[in-house]
Amino acid sequence: MDSHLALVPCNALIGAHMGLAESTVTSYLAPAARKLVTTNRFDAVLRARHSGLIA
């Protein structure tokens, strides 16, 4: 997970930036958000930063 994920408005744009399909981005981010006990990408990134998982 990269910190720019919190700033990009949709999974389609994230996928385009990373060369992935939107469905791939969604399938990667959903479990990460659940494991971080969040319901959205922005909160997941904040928690990941706070816990030291990303810079």
Contact map, one row per residue, 1 for C-alpha under 8 A:
1110100000000000000000000000000000000000000010000000010
1111100000000000000000000000000000000000000010000000010
1111111000000000000000000000000000000000000010001000011
0111111100000000000000000000000000000000000000000000000
1111111100000100000000000000000000000000110010000000000
0011111110000000000000000000000000000000111010000000000
0011111110000000000000000000000000000000010000000000000
0001111111101100000000000000000000000000000000000000000
0000011111101000000000000000000000000000000000000000000
0000000111111100000000000000000000000000000000000000000
0000000111111110000001001100000000000000000000000000000
0000000001111111000011001000000000000000000000000000000
0000000111111111100001000000000000000000000000000000000
0000100101111111110101001000000000000000000000000000000
0000000000111111111111011000000000000000000000000000000
0000000000011111111111000000000000000000000000000000000
0000000000001111111100000000000000000000000000000000000
0000000000000111111100000000000000000000000000000000000
0000000000000011111110000000000000000000000000000000000
0000000000000111111111011000000000000000000000000000000
0000000000010011001111111000000000000000000000000000000
0000000000111111000111111100000000000000000000000000000
0000000000000000000011111110000000000000000000000000000
0000000000000010000111111111000000000000000000000000000
0000000000110110000111111111100000000000000000000000000
0000000000100000000001111111110000000000000000000000000
0000000000000000000000111111111000000000000000000000000
0000000000000000000000011111111100000000000000000000000
0000000000000000000000001111111110000000100000000000000
0000000000000000000000000111111111000000000000000000000
0000000000000000000000000011111111100000000000000000000
0000000000000000000000000001111111110000000100000000000
0000000000000000000000000000111111111111100100000000000
0000000000000000000000000000011111111110000000000000000
0000000000000000000000000000001111111100000000000000000
0000000000000000000000000000000111111100000100110000000
0000000000000000000000000000000011111110000100000000000
0000000000000000000000000000000011111111101100000000000
0000000000000000000000000000000011001111101100000000000
0000000000000000000000000000000010000111111100000000000
0000110000000000000000000000100010000111111110000000000
0000111000000000000000000000000000000001111111000000000
0000010000000000000000000000000000000111111111100000000
0000000000000000000000000000000110011111111111110000000
1110110000000000000000000000000000000000111111111000000
0000000000000000000000000000000000000000011111111100000
0000000000000000000000000000000000010000001111111110000
0000000000000000000000000000000000010000000111111111110
0010000000000000000000000000000000000000000011111111111
0000000000000000000000000000000000000000000001111111100
0000000000000000000000000000000000000000000000111111100
0000000000000000000000000000000000000000000000011111111
0000000000000000000000000000000000000000000000011111111
1110000000000000000000000000000000000000000000011001111
0010000000000000000000000000000000000000000000001001111
